[in-house]
Amino acid sequence: MDNRKEKDLKELMENGFEVDLSICRNNLFVVKLHGPKDSPYEGGVWRVRVSLPDEYPNKPPSITFASRIYHTNIHEASGLICLNVISEDWSPTYKLLNVFQYYLPQLLLSPNPEDPMNKIAAAKLEDNREAYNQFVRDHCQKHAMPAEENISSSAGKAGNTDDEEGKAGNTVDEESKAGNTNDEEDKAENTDDEEGKAGNTDDEGKAGNTNDEEGKAGKTDDEEGKAENTEDEEEKSGNTDEEGKAGNTGDQ
């Protein structure tokens, strides 16, 4: 790359244009173009491919859009641009900075439906300018938003997902704790039931002991009754003997 080409590239970068030199071969490189303010292209960013011929600046650069763009004077599929100043009206006094700082932004601001590269866009522009502008905005949202913005949006969604997963995890933990609490309450109830059963068993045991004691008391009463009957019989036997003795005395 000769001094003029290097000078133009350096001037582009010094004025804030981002130049991708990673494919810089055969004088080919890519420049990022931002949509002009107060236009339906505002906020969009496009990659513009630049190829400088060996005869540059005596011959114009070859400039095409590498990113998709919707415009009456730009072919949507190939990115070819219909702009006289970078073709037959080119002058060696023009520089790349002029192209990216003035000519291309002016083309985006002032589409010309009389000499279209996109006939459908040209017809839409002539039919309804506001509808055309809205279509351009929608197209920019879909195809020309900065990569940094898309990355930030993706990161925001990921962050929300983490939050939701965290909330879900907390809910599971709370449900688990609630389940443990219920288990402990169930265990406590089971313990109470077992203690109640044990208490009933004790009561039955006491009742059984009482019955045993009453039974023993009954047996004692029976034995005492038998002893009394024995004494009565002994008394009767004694009386009988005395009567027998009295009878013997009478006989004598």
QUIVEN-V966884 format. One line per field, one symbol per residue. psi: psi as a letter, one per 40 degrees, with the letter a starting at -180 (. if undefined). Layout:
psi = ???
This chain:
psi = haddddddddddddeehhhhedfgiffhihhhhiiiifieeheihihhhhhhidehediiihhihdihihidehhdddeihghdefbdeiieeiiddddddddddddddgihedgiegdddddddddhddddddddddddddefiiddddddddddddddddddddddddddddddddddddddddddddddddddddddddddddddddddddddddddddddddddddddddddddddddddddddddd.
